[in-house]
Every structure is written in C-alpha cells, then in structure tokens.
Amino acid sequence: MADWLAALDRRAELRAKAGLTRRLHPRPADDGMTDLAGNDYLGLATHPEVTGAAAAALAAYGLGATGSRLVRGSTDAHHALEAELARWLGTDSSLVFSSGYLANLGALRALVQPRTLLVSDAHNHASLIDGCRISGAETVVTAHADVAAVAAALAAAPGRPAVVVTESVFSVDGDLAPLTRLHAVARRHGALLLVDDAHALGVTGPAGAGGVAAAGLAGEPDVVVTATLSKALGGAGGVVAGPAEFVRHLVETGRTFIFDTALPPAVAAGVHTALRLARAGDDRRAELVERVALAVGRLRAAGLVVSAPDAAVISVTAPGPDAATAWAAACRDRGVAVGCFRPPSTPDSRSRLRLTVSAGVPRAAFERALDVVVECAPVPARDTEVVA
C-alpha cells in the first residue's frame, strides 16, 4: 500500500535534484513586501470602491453563490457584470466562469466539433494547452508567433473546421501576438480565432479593452475572447465573450460552466466596480507604460537579459532553475516579491524571473525593488547576450 507514496517521494527527489521543487509561502494581509510578482496591474484589488462594492454584496448575498449558475448561482451581480463586460469588449454577449482556467477549458471544448483542428501557439498558457487536450481534437502546435506556420497548418487541412488558439499578451515573456495577421490567416481559411486576453485586459487597447480591441477585432463574428478577472481587475473568475449564439451554446452545453459552483456574488460585484475604474483608468495605464520602460532600461543597463514587453510582464533570464530560485529567494529576503518561472512552467528550456508591474505599488518602492533585483542577480545572469 505504501508503494505509491514511495514513488511520489522518489519523484519529489528527482524534481529537487533538477531544481524544480515548489513551495507555498503563506503571507499575512499586510506583509510589507513590494509586489513585483502579482497581477494586480492597475492596483484595483484593494481600491476602496472595489472592496466597498464587494462588502455590500457580501452582506446582501452571503459568502457564496450557493449553487451552480443554472440552479441558484445566477444573481443580479453576475448578470450586471456580464452585460458590462460585453459592452467593454465590444462583443454580443459574455459569460462569467469561476476562474479563467475553467473559462478556457469550456471555450475550447465548446468550439470543437467533429474533425476540428486546433492550431495552438507553442507559448500558450497551460489552461489553453489543457483545453486543447481535453477537447479531444487534433492539435497542431506551431512555433511561437509564427503566422506562416499557422497558415501552413490550416492549408494542410482543407475543408476541416479549425480554431487558431493564442494569447494576446503571452504570460511568460509579455510579448504581443500578431493578432491582426493571425485573424487574416484564420479568416482566409475559414477558421475561428480564440484569444486569451488575460494579460492585456485593462492594460492595453481603447479604454483598456484589451489586445483584441487594440487590434481592431472587437466584435468580429469569427473571434472568441477569453480572459481572467483576477489580473487588472483585481478579483477572481473568468469570462468568455463573443457572438450571442456561442454564449448560448456554452450555457446549454459547457461542462465547466454547468457543473461548477458560481463565482461568489461579492466577487462579481467587486469586479464590476473594478471594471468601471479600469475603463476610466488611462492615467493608470500611462503610469504602467512609464514604469515598464524604466524597469527595462534599468535592468538592461545592469547587463541582464530582459524581454521587450508589450504590456506589464517583464521576463529576466536566469542561468538555470537553481539560480532562478536562489535569485527570487534573495529578493524575497530583502522585501521584494518576484515571480520565478522554471521548466516545465516555461515554454522553452529557459528559467527566468518574471516581474509584473503594478500602478498600485508606490513609485519609490517600485524603483527600490528594481535595485534589489539587480543587486541580487547571480553573476552569470549578466553574461548572456541580451535578446529583445
């Protein structure tokens, strides 16, 4: 009976030798850390209007939704949020899920019909990868941001239904997908385009409406948008937005929607208020742009290998998984929280720190945090040729 536990121990030992041990680090409500790891890009998670709206809904509805959306879990707060999300994203309709992960799983499964081909970018988030796998459809993984490879994959499957699957801003390196060209290729071959706008929503596009809107694709009938509500909107949950017919199909057939307890109404109400603030938050987005430029300039001046970010995610290459872990720990010991990405969480063999920029971090603390990242960097991290 203990054999399976021994096998798990052995696998943990192998991960430890490869520098891939992962640990939870509980934090109190106010730990005093400067946060360059979270995704609260606009600083709305603790905004008093947002927490006030959530508190009012908490008092009105209670802690949870008490059921799935099709039983007792649909509240006025959910429907108001969905209507506002659709207006913001420029789509016919939208549907809120309890997480962005489940939104991606549900959207991909609902887009698949017999003989469907999924064409997925090599750098896509795990939720998109898992969605492709769970759908049961044939999936072709193309080189990162390679429009020609996507076109070739579609051309090799004439007459088959197909979906091109991509993020808008990629979650590891923060680069922007060539959405306009991807859409043109997909349309030429009669394929749909699914875009995970998680890291762009609230950060890019007109009134922060995201990468799809920035590319001029909002409301196109062959485009489906997914996003999480846990990043720039500071809450939790996910959304799928697109044609009304598709959203209806999700309500009636989407397993990750039908059989899941609904997002708590208090979260829906808080996110709704955050959405209103995000739409009017051009000043916050301007501050993000300034801070990203400052961070990239300072880190590169120190000889570090830094990505060329298109939103608020900055990737800094580490020499290896052990070095990345030690670098992140050294930063944490000096009061700065940074992301630490290592294989298999990265889409290639590189380990990196991932820095996320938030307009909610005081400017002086942000600049000090950049100094800490530089001062804690392992020497080999400065010896690699800089890549854009």
N, C-alpha and C positions, 0 to 999 in steps of 0.2 A: 504493500500500500504506500510505502514511503518513497518508492522508486521515482514517482513523478515529481515529488518535491526535490529529490536529489538532482534530478535532471534540470529543474529550474535553477537550483543553486549553481550547477555547472555552467549553465548559460549565462548567469549573472557574473560568474568569474571570467568568462570569455569577454563579456562586454567591458568589465573593469580593466582587463589587460589591453583592450583596444581603446581605452579612454572614453567609453560611452556610457558610464554609469550616470543615471539621472536621479536627482533627489528633490524632494519637496522642501521648500523654505517658507514655512508659515510666517506671515507678517501681521503685526498689530494694525489697528486702523490708522495710526499715525506713526510710522516707523522712522521718520526723519530722513529717509533715503531720497536722493534726487533720481527721478524715474526716467531713464532712457531705455526702458525695456517694455513698458506697457503700450497700449494702442489708443490711449485717450488723447488723440491728436489735437482736438480743439479745447481740451480742458473742461469738458462739459459734465463729466461723471459726478463732480461734486458741486456743480453750479447750483446756487440756492433755488433758482426757479425750477430746475430739474428735480432736485431732491424734494422740493415742496410739492410738486405735482405728484411724485411717486408716493409721498406720505399721505396726501389727501386720498389717493386711490386705494392705498393700503387700509386706511380707516374705513373706506366705503365698501370695498370688496373682500377684505381679508388677505391672508398671506398668499394663497394660491388661487389658481383658476378653478380648482375643484373638479376638473374633468377635461376630456378632450374637447376640441373645438366643435365637434358635431354633436356633443352631448350637452354639457353645461359650461364649456370653457370659452365660448364666444361672448365677449362683453362689449359694451359701448366703447370701451377704451381700445379694444382690438380693432373694431371697425373704423373708428376715427383715425387710428394710426395708419391702417391700410389705405384709406382714401387719401390721406396726406402724402404717403409715400408714393402712390401712383401719380399724384399731381407733380411732386418734386422730380420724379424720374421721367416724367413725360410718357407714361405708359397707360394703356387702357385700365389696367387693374393691377392689384398686388395682393399677396397672401403672406401673412406672418407665420413663421415657424418658431419653435422654442430655441433653436440655435441655427447659426449659419451653416454648420456642418450638415444638419438634417435638411436644410433648405437645398443644399447642393445635391445630396443623395436623392431627395424627392424630385427635384427638377430633372436630373439626368434620367432617372427611371421613367418619368412621365414622357420624356421626349423620344424614347426608344419604341420602335415598332418592329415588326419582322424585317430582317435583313438590314437594319440600320447600321451604319458605320459611324463610329465616333473617332474624331481626329483630335488628339489631345496634345497640348504643348508639354514638352519634357520638364518644364519648371513649374507645372501646375501644383496647386496645394493638395495635400493629402485627401481632403474631402472630395475634390474633383476626381482624383485617382480612384478613390474607393467607390465613388458614384459610378464611374465607368465600369469598374469590376462588378459591382452589384447588379448593374443593369443587365448583364449577360450579353451585351452587344460586342461585336468585334471592335477592337480599339487599336488604332494606329497611333503610336507616339512619335511626334515629329520633333526635330531639333528646335531648340528654343528660339521663338520669334522668327521662325523661318517660313515666310509666306510661300516661297517657291515649293517647299516640302509639303505644305498643306495643299497647295494646288495639285501637286503630283499625286498625293494620296486620294484626293477627290476624283481626279481624272482616271485613276486606276479602278474606280468603282462606279462606272456609268450606270445611271438608272436606279441606283440604290438610294434610299433615304439616308441622309448624313447630317451630322452635327459637328461643327467646329467648336472645340472647348478650350477656353483660355481664361486667364485672369486679365484684368485691365492693368493694374499695378501689381507686379509679382511680389509675393510676400517675403522672399528671401533677400533679393538684391534691390528691390524697389524700382526696377525699370518698368517702362510702359510698353504694353503690347502694341503692335501696329494695327490697331482696331479697324481703321478705315480700309486698309488694304486687305485685311482678313475678311471683312464683310463683303468687299467687292468680289473676292475669290469665291466665298461661300455662295453668294447670290448667283454668280455665273454658273455654278454647278448645281444650283437648286438646293443648296444645303442651308441649314439653320446655323445661327451663331449664338452660343451660350457664353456669357461674360460674367465672371465673378468680379464684382466691383468693390469688394470688401475694403481694400486699402485706398481706394480712390474716393469713395462716397464721403462727402463732407469736406474733402481736401482739394479736389480738382473739379473743373467744369463750371458752367454758369451757376451761380448761387450754390456752389458745392455739390451739384447734382451728379458728379462722378465722371469716370472716364468715358462711359458710353455717351453721355450727353456732350462731353468735351469733343468727342469725335463726330458729332452731328448725327448720331444714330438713335437718339431717343425716340421711342415710339415706332420704330420700324417693325413691320409685321413679322419679319424673319429673325428678330433678335429677342432673346430672353436674358434678363438681367437677374443675377442673384447678389446678395450682399449680407453681411452680418450687421447687426445693430449694436455690436459691442466694441466698435472701434471709435470712429469720430463721433458717434452718437452717445458713447459712454455708458451703454446699457447692456442688454443681452438680447438674444434672439436672432432670427434671420428673416430674409424676405426673398420671395420670388416675384418678379414683376414682368409683365408682358401683355400679349393680347388677352382679352377677356375670355376667349374660348379656351385658352391654355390654362388660365387660372381656374376656370370652372372644372376642367379635366383634373387638375390637382386636387380640388376639393372632393371630387367624387371618387378618385382612384389612388391618390398619393398616400402610400402606407406610412411614411414618416410624418404625415400631417394627420391622417385619420386616427392612428393608433397611439398618438403621443399626447400627454397632458399639455394643455395650452400654456403659453407664456403667461406668467403672473400678471394680472391686470395692472398692478402697481408699476411693473417694469414697462409695460406698454404705454402707460400714461407719462412716465418719466421720459421715455424715448421720444414720445410725441412732442413734448416741450423742447427736448434737445434738438429735434429736427427743425423746429421753428427758429431756434437760436442759430443753428448751423446755416440755414438758408440766408440769414441776415449777417453771417459771420465773415464777410470779406476782409475785415481788419485782422481777424484771427488767421485767415489763410495767408494774408500778406506777411504776417509775422512768421508763419511757418516757412515761407519761401526764404526769408532773410536768414532764419536760423539754419536751415539746411545748407545754404550757401556758406555760411560762417563755419559750420561743422566740417563740411567737405574741404574747404580751404585750409582750416587749421590742421586737420588730420593728415592731409596730403603734404602740407609743409613739414610735418614731422616725419615724412618718409613712409607713411603707412599706405597700404593698398586699399583704396576706397572705391566703392561703386559710384556711378554717376546717376543719382536718384532722380526720379521724375515726380516723386511725391514726398513723403515724410519718412521713408525707410532707408537707412544707410547701412551698407554692408562693409565690414572691415575684415580683411583676410587675416586669419591666424595661421601659424606654421603647421598646426596639426590639432587633433582633438584634445590632447592633454594640455597643450599650450593655451588653447581657447578656454578650457575650463579654469586653468590657473589664472589667466588674464581676467576673466569675469569675476572670479573669487577675490582677486586683489582689488578690483574696482569696488566690489561689494563691501570689502573690509574698510574702504575709505568713503563709504556712504553713497556710492553710485550704483544703481541697478542697471545692468545691461543684459541684452539677450545673448545667449550662447548657442550657436547652431553648429551641429556636427552631423556627419553621416550617421544613420540614414535619413535624418531630417532635412538634409540638404540635397538638392537635385544633382549635385556633382560630387566630386571627392573632396572639395574644399571645406575646411572648418572656418567659421567666422564669428565675430561678434556682430550682432545686429542691433543698431542704435535706432530708436524711434523718437522722433522729435515731437514734442507737445508744446502747444502755445500756452498751456496751463502751468508749466514749470517757470518759476521766476527767472528772469533773464540772467541775473548774476549767478544763480545756482547752475543754470544750464552751461554758462561759459566755464565755470569752475569744473563742472563734470567733464567737459571736453579735455581740460588739462589733466584730470585724473586718468582718463582713458589713455592719453599719450604717455603719461609718466609710468603707467603700469604695463605698458606694452612690452612683450618679450622682444629681445634684440633681433631675432631672426625675422620678426614681422616687418622690420624696416628694410630688409634686404631684398625683397621681391620686387620685380618690376611693376610699376603702377599700371593697372588696367582701367580703362574708362568704363 
